[in-house]
Amino acid sequence: MRILVAPDKFAGTLTAVEAADAIAAGWRRRAPDDEIDLAPMADGGPGFVDVLHAALGGDLLAVTVRGPHGEPTPASLLVVEHDGVRTAYVESAQACGVHLTGGERAEEATTYGVGELVRAAVDTGAGRVVVGLGGSGTNDGGAGLLAALGATADRPLDRGAAGLAGIGRVDLPSVPVELVAATDVDNPLTGLFGATKVFGPQKGIADDRLPVVDGWLEELAVATDRRVALGEGAGAAGGLGFALLLLGATRRPGIGLVADSLRLAERARTADLVVTGEGAFDYSSRGGKVPYGVAELAGEALRPCVVLAGRVQVGSREMRALGVESAYSLVDLTGEERAFADPAGALADLAERVARTWSPRGHAG
């Protein structure tokens, strides 16, 4: 039996590579003769550059950028040359991720460092710059990125969302390369389903502050292009998607871009079973997350797909709507304490249990 293992990271505990290795280790304990094809995934958020580097090769270049609160922050960009075309890949979370803010002072956190990453990518001579969006601790509508690339305005663009209060004019820069925004969500910039209302609380923005911060982003939209603010992906990474779209970027779902780079559709067609996973499998997974994207490709290949997750928070009906045959919870099997204390070991144990059900060899064993 051939198993394609294509998980996302388990946020806060395992990278996608570590998760794939743990699933493979547990599966082999139960069904050692099964052939396992590892394809760690990313959706544009943390791990985007590492996953693409493993798949595409290329050169990783180290840079130092301004962090969300002004501190020097190490980051990297990936440069890949194919058929004479140079493409640079940038991961926004390296410059403004929630792991850098600790969920504090989100209203003042800036995406300036992401703009510095894009600028460094342009300086490599790349004709195309792909920016992975996700996992941000910022909510400034990408104003900091615009500032780093040369935008000017009647309010400071590099002081987070709070600096945007009262903004009325923004002069946008010209970026001399093709830009691609690889988003993990399709939310608009503002409103009920916008960046602030949906993702602000997980970045540390208090409930009573959400309307205020959303209003600041609305002012930025009015000062630039309200129509762009309504577009799919404009609300990605606290509005970084909006800033990139203002600069003429093409929006692509991050999962699709990574899947194409890994030839995932082709690999799914040669598998008998597709296994994916993430930290929390819930209905929001449909909004551009790895499990939904992998399950969709598995369905197109007429292959069953199962999910291994830290927590499973969808019922069987929702699961089927996502194209998933079954989902298995790490916490339910091993308990929350072990799931966090030994995530790789716990995930391997879960994979061993799943192999017992899904592999003919595992069942026989």
C-alpha positions as CSV (number, residue, x, y, z in Angstrom):
1,M,0.0,0.0,0.0
2,R,1.3,3.5,-0.9
3,I,0.6,6.3,1.6
4,L,1.0,10.0,0.8
5,V,1.7,11.9,4.0
6,A,1.1,15.7,3.5
7,P,0.5,17.5,6.8
8,D,0.7,21.1,7.7
9,K,2.6,22.3,10.9
10,F,1.0,21.5,14.3
11,A,1.2,25.1,15.4
12,G,3.4,25.6,18.5
13,T,4.5,22.0,18.7
14,L,5.7,20.5,15.3
15,T,6.8,21.8,12.0
16,A,5.3,20.3,8.9
17,V,8.5,18.3,8.4
18,E,8.5,17.0,12.0
19,A,4.8,16.1,11.7
20,A,5.3,14.2,8.5
21,D,8.3,12.3,10.0
22,A,6.3,11.4,13.2
23,I,3.3,10.1,11.1
24,A,5.6,8.0,9.0
25,A,7.4,6.6,12.1
26,G,4.2,5.5,13.7
27,W,2.7,4.1,10.5
28,R,5.8,2.0,9.9
29,R,5.5,0.5,13.4
30,R,2.1,-1.0,12.4
31,A,2.7,-1.5,8.7
32,P,6.4,-1.6,7.9
33,D,6.0,-2.8,4.3
34,D,3.8,0.1,3.3
35,E,5.4,2.6,1.0
36,I,5.3,6.1,2.4
37,D,5.7,9.3,0.4
38,L,6.4,12.3,2.5
39,A,5.2,15.7,1.3
40,P,5.3,18.3,4.2
41,M,2.9,21.2,3.3
42,A,2.4,24.9,4.1
43,D,-0.4,27.3,3.2
44,G,1.6,30.5,3.1
45,G,2.1,30.8,6.9
46,P,5.0,29.7,9.1
47,G,7.1,27.0,7.3
48,F,6.3,28.3,3.8
49,V,9.9,29.0,2.9
50,D,11.3,25.8,4.5
51,V,8.8,23.6,2.7
52,L,9.5,25.2,-0.6
53,H,13.2,25.0,-0.1
54,A,13.0,21.3,0.6
55,A,10.9,20.8,-2.6
56,L,12.6,23.2,-5.0
57,G,16.1,23.6,-3.8
58,G,17.5,27.1,-4.5
59,D,19.5,29.5,-2.3
60,L,18.4,30.6,1.2
61,L,19.6,34.2,1.9
62,A,19.8,35.5,5.4
63,V,18.6,39.0,6.1
64,T,17.9,41.1,9.1
65,V,14.7,43.2,9.1
66,R,12.7,45.4,11.5
67,G,10.4,43.2,13.7
68,P,6.8,44.1,14.5
69,H,7.9,46.3,17.5
70,G,11.1,47.7,15.9
71,E,13.6,45.1,17.1
72,P,16.2,43.6,14.6
73,T,14.8,40.3,13.5
74,P,16.6,37.5,11.5
75,A,14.7,36.2,8.5
76,S,15.4,34.5,5.2
77,L,14.3,34.4,1.6
78,L,14.5,31.7,-0.9
79,V,15.7,32.4,-4.5
80,V,15.0,29.7,-7.1
81,E,16.0,30.0,-10.8
82,H,14.2,27.9,-13.4
83,D,14.5,28.2,-17.1
84,G,16.2,31.6,-16.7
85,V,13.5,33.0,-14.5
86,R,14.4,34.0,-11.0
87,T,11.7,33.7,-8.3
88,A,12.1,34.8,-4.7
89,Y,9.9,33.4,-1.9
90,V,9.3,35.4,1.2
91,E,7.5,34.3,4.4
92,S,5.8,37.2,6.1
93,A,5.5,35.5,9.5
94,Q,9.3,35.6,9.8
95,A,9.1,39.4,10.0
96,C,5.7,40.0,11.7
97,G,4.6,36.6,13.1
98,V,2.5,36.3,16.2
99,H,5.4,34.4,17.8
100,L,7.3,37.7,17.6
101,T,4.6,39.8,19.2
102,G,3.5,37.3,21.9
103,G,0.0,38.6,21.3
104,E,0.9,42.0,22.8
105,R,0.6,45.5,21.4
106,A,-1.0,44.3,18.2
107,E,-2.5,47.8,17.5
108,E,1.1,49.2,17.3
109,A,2.7,46.2,15.5
110,T,4.1,47.0,12.0
111,T,4.7,45.0,8.8
112,Y,7.6,47.2,7.9
113,G,10.0,44.2,8.0
114,V,7.9,42.3,5.5
115,G,8.4,45.2,3.1
116,E,12.1,45.0,3.8
117,L,12.0,41.3,2.9
118,V,10.3,42.1,-0.4
119,R,12.8,44.8,-1.1
120,A,15.7,42.4,-0.4
121,A,14.0,39.9,-2.8
122,V,13.8,42.6,-5.5
123,D,17.5,43.3,-5.0
124,T,18.4,39.7,-5.8
125,G,17.3,40.4,-9.4
126,A,14.2,38.3,-9.1
127,G,11.5,39.0,-11.7
128,R,8.9,37.5,-9.5
129,V,8.4,37.7,-5.7
130,V,6.0,35.4,-3.9
131,V,4.9,36.5,-0.4
132,G,3.5,33.8,1.9
133,L,0.9,35.3,4.2
134,G,-0.3,33.7,7.4
135,G,0.5,33.5,11.1
136,S,0.9,37.3,11.6
137,G,0.8,39.2,14.8
138,T,0.1,42.4,13.0
139,N,-3.1,44.2,11.9
140,D,-2.0,47.3,10.1
141,G,-3.5,46.6,6.6
142,G,0.0,46.2,5.3
143,A,0.8,49.9,5.8
144,G,4.3,49.1,7.1
145,L,5.1,47.0,4.0
146,L,4.0,49.9,1.9
147,A,6.2,52.3,3.8
148,A,9.3,50.1,3.5
149,L,8.7,50.0,-0.3
150,G,8.5,53.8,-0.6
151,A,4.9,54.8,0.1
152,T,4.2,58.1,1.7
153,A,1.1,59.4,3.5
154,D,-0.3,62.1,5.7
155,R,-0.1,59.7,8.7
156,P,2.8,57.4,9.7
157,L,2.6,54.1,7.9
158,D,5.1,52.3,10.1
159,R,3.4,52.5,13.5
160,G,0.8,49.8,13.2
161,A,-2.9,50.2,12.9
162,A,-2.9,52.9,15.5
163,G,-0.8,55.2,13.3
164,L,-3.6,55.1,10.6
165,A,-6.2,57.0,12.6
166,G,-7.3,60.0,10.5
167,I,-5.4,58.9,7.4
168,G,-6.6,60.6,4.2
169,R,-3.9,60.4,1.6
170,V,-1.5,57.6,0.6
171,D,0.9,57.8,-2.4
172,L,1.7,54.2,-3.4
173,P,5.1,53.2,-4.7
174,S,5.9,51.3,-7.9
175,V,7.4,47.8,-7.5
176,P,9.3,46.7,-10.6
177,V,8.6,42.9,-10.3
178,E,5.7,40.6,-10.5
179,L,4.2,40.1,-7.0
180,V,2.2,37.1,-5.9
181,A,0.3,37.0,-2.6
182,A,0.0,33.4,-1.3
183,T,-2.8,33.6,1.2
184,D,-4.1,31.0,3.7
185,V,-7.5,32.7,4.0
186,D,-9.9,34.5,1.6
187,N,-11.3,37.2,4.0
188,P,-11.8,40.8,2.9
189,L,-9.9,43.6,4.7
190,T,-12.7,45.0,6.9
191,G,-16.2,44.3,8.1
192,L,-17.8,41.3,9.9
193,F,-15.6,38.8,8.1
194,G,-12.5,41.1,7.8
195,A,-9.0,40.8,9.2
196,T,-9.8,42.5,12.5
197,K,-13.1,41.0,13.5
198,V,-12.1,37.4,12.6
199,F,-8.4,37.3,13.5
200,G,-7.9,40.3,15.8
201,P,-8.7,38.4,19.0
202,Q,-6.0,35.8,18.5
203,K,-3.5,38.6,18.0
204,G,-4.4,40.1,21.4
205,I,-6.8,42.8,20.3
206,A,-9.5,43.2,23.0
207,D,-13.1,42.7,22.0
208,D,-14.0,46.3,22.8
209,R,-11.2,47.5,20.6
210,L,-12.2,45.5,17.5
211,P,-14.6,48.2,16.0
212,V,-12.0,50.9,16.6
213,V,-9.2,49.0,14.9
214,D,-11.5,47.9,12.0
215,G,-12.4,51.6,11.6
216,W,-8.7,52.5,11.1
217,L,-8.3,49.9,8.4
218,E,-11.5,51.2,6.8
219,E,-9.9,54.7,6.7
220,L,-6.9,53.2,5.0
221,A,-9.1,51.5,2.4
222,V,-11.0,54.7,1.7
223,A,-7.7,56.6,1.3
224,T,-6.4,54.0,-1.2
225,D,-8.9,51.7,-3.0
226,R,-12.1,50.5,-1.3
227,R,-12.8,48.0,-4.1
228,V,-9.5,46.2,-3.5
229,A,-10.3,46.0,0.2
230,L,-13.3,43.9,-0.6
231,G,-11.3,41.4,-2.6
232,E,-10.6,37.8,-1.6
233,G,-7.4,37.6,0.5
234,A,-7.3,41.3,1.3
235,G,-7.7,40.5,5.0
236,A,-4.9,37.9,5.0
237,A,-2.1,38.4,7.6
238,G,-3.8,41.4,9.2
239,G,-4.3,43.1,5.8
240,L,-0.9,42.4,4.2
241,G,-2.9,40.8,1.4
242,F,-4.6,44.2,0.9
243,A,-1.3,46.1,0.6
244,L,0.1,43.6,-1.9
245,L,-3.1,43.7,-4.0
246,L,-2.8,47.5,-4.0
247,L,0.6,47.1,-5.5
248,G,-0.8,44.9,-8.3
249,A,-0.1,41.5,-6.8
250,T,-1.9,38.4,-8.1
251,R,-3.6,36.5,-5.3
252,R,-3.1,32.7,-5.2
253,P,-4.2,30.3,-2.4
254,G,-0.9,29.3,-0.7
255,I,-1.9,25.7,-0.5
256,G,-2.4,25.6,-4.3
257,L,1.0,27.2,-4.9
258,V,2.8,24.8,-2.6
259,A,0.9,21.8,-3.9
260,D,1.9,22.7,-7.5
261,S,5.5,23.1,-6.4
262,L,5.4,19.6,-4.8
263,R,3.5,18.0,-7.7
264,L,1.0,16.9,-5.1
265,A,-1.8,16.1,-7.5
266,E,0.5,13.7,-9.4
267,R,1.7,12.1,-6.2
268,A,-1.9,11.7,-4.9
269,R,-2.8,9.7,-8.1
270,T,-0.1,7.2,-7.4
271,A,-1.2,6.7,-3.7
272,D,-3.8,4.4,-2.2
273,L,-4.4,6.7,0.8
274,V,-3.7,10.4,1.5
275,V,-3.0,11.4,5.1
276,T,-2.9,15.1,6.1
277,G,-3.1,17.0,9.4
278,E,-2.8,20.2,11.4
279,G,-3.0,21.4,15.0
280,A,-6.7,22.0,15.0
281,F,-9.1,20.6,12.4
282,D,-12.2,22.7,12.4
283,Y,-14.6,24.2,9.9
284,S,-12.3,27.2,9.3
285,S,-10.0,24.6,7.6
286,R,-12.2,25.2,4.6
287,G,-10.9,28.7,4.2
288,G,-7.7,27.8,2.4
289,K,-6.0,25.6,5.0
290,V,-3.8,22.6,4.2
291,P,-6.2,19.7,5.1
292,Y,-8.9,21.0,2.9
293,G,-6.6,21.6,0.0
294,V,-5.0,18.2,0.3
295,A,-8.4,16.5,0.7
296,E,-9.6,18.3,-2.5
297,L,-6.6,17.0,-4.5
298,A,-7.2,13.5,-3.0
299,G,-10.8,13.7,-4.1
300,E,-9.8,14.7,-7.6
301,A,-7.5,11.7,-7.7
302,L,-10.3,9.4,-6.4
303,R,-8.3,8.6,-3.3
304,P,-9.5,8.5,0.3
305,C,-8.1,11.2,2.7
306,V,-7.9,11.1,6.5
307,V,-6.8,13.8,8.9
308,L,-4.7,13.5,12.0
309,A,-5.0,16.6,14.2
310,G,-4.2,17.8,17.6
311,R,-7.9,18.5,18.0
312,V,-10.9,17.6,15.8
313,Q,-13.7,20.0,16.1
314,V,-16.0,19.1,13.2
315,G,-18.7,16.5,13.0
316,S,-19.0,13.7,10.4
317,R,-21.3,15.8,8.2
318,E,-18.9,18.7,8.1
319,M,-16.0,16.3,7.6
320,R,-17.6,14.9,4.5
321,A,-18.2,18.4,3.2
322,L,-14.5,19.0,3.5
323,G,-13.8,15.8,1.5
324,V,-12.4,13.9,4.5
325,E,-13.2,10.3,5.2
326,S,-12.2,10.3,8.9
327,A,-10.4,12.5,11.3
328,Y,-8.5,11.4,14.4
329,S,-7.7,13.5,17.5
330,L,-4.3,13.5,19.2
331,V,-5.7,14.9,22.4
332,D,-8.5,12.3,22.5
333,L,-6.1,9.4,22.1
334,T,-3.2,10.5,24.3
335,G,-4.6,13.3,26.5
336,E,-3.7,17.0,26.3
337,E,-0.7,16.7,28.6
338,R,1.2,14.2,26.5
339,A,0.1,15.8,23.3
340,F,2.0,19.0,24.3
341,A,4.8,17.4,26.2
342,D,5.8,14.8,23.5
343,P,4.0,15.9,20.4
344,A,6.1,13.8,18.0
345,G,5.7,10.7,20.1
346,A,2.0,11.2,20.5
347,L,1.5,11.8,16.8
348,A,3.4,8.7,16.0
349,D,1.2,6.7,18.4
350,L,-1.9,8.1,16.7
351,A,-0.5,7.3,13.2
352,E,0.1,3.7,14.4
353,R,-3.5,3.5,15.6
354,V,-4.8,4.8,12.2
355,A,-2.6,2.4,10.3
356,R,-4.3,-0.4,12.1
357,T,-7.6,0.7,10.5
358,W,-6.5,1.8,7.1
359,S,-3.6,-0.4,6.0
360,P,-4.3,-4.1,5.1
361,R,-0.9,-4.9,6.5
362,G,-1.7,-2.9,9.7
363,H,-5.0,-4.7,10.2
364,A,-3.3,-8.1,9.6
365,G,-0.6,-7.2,12.2
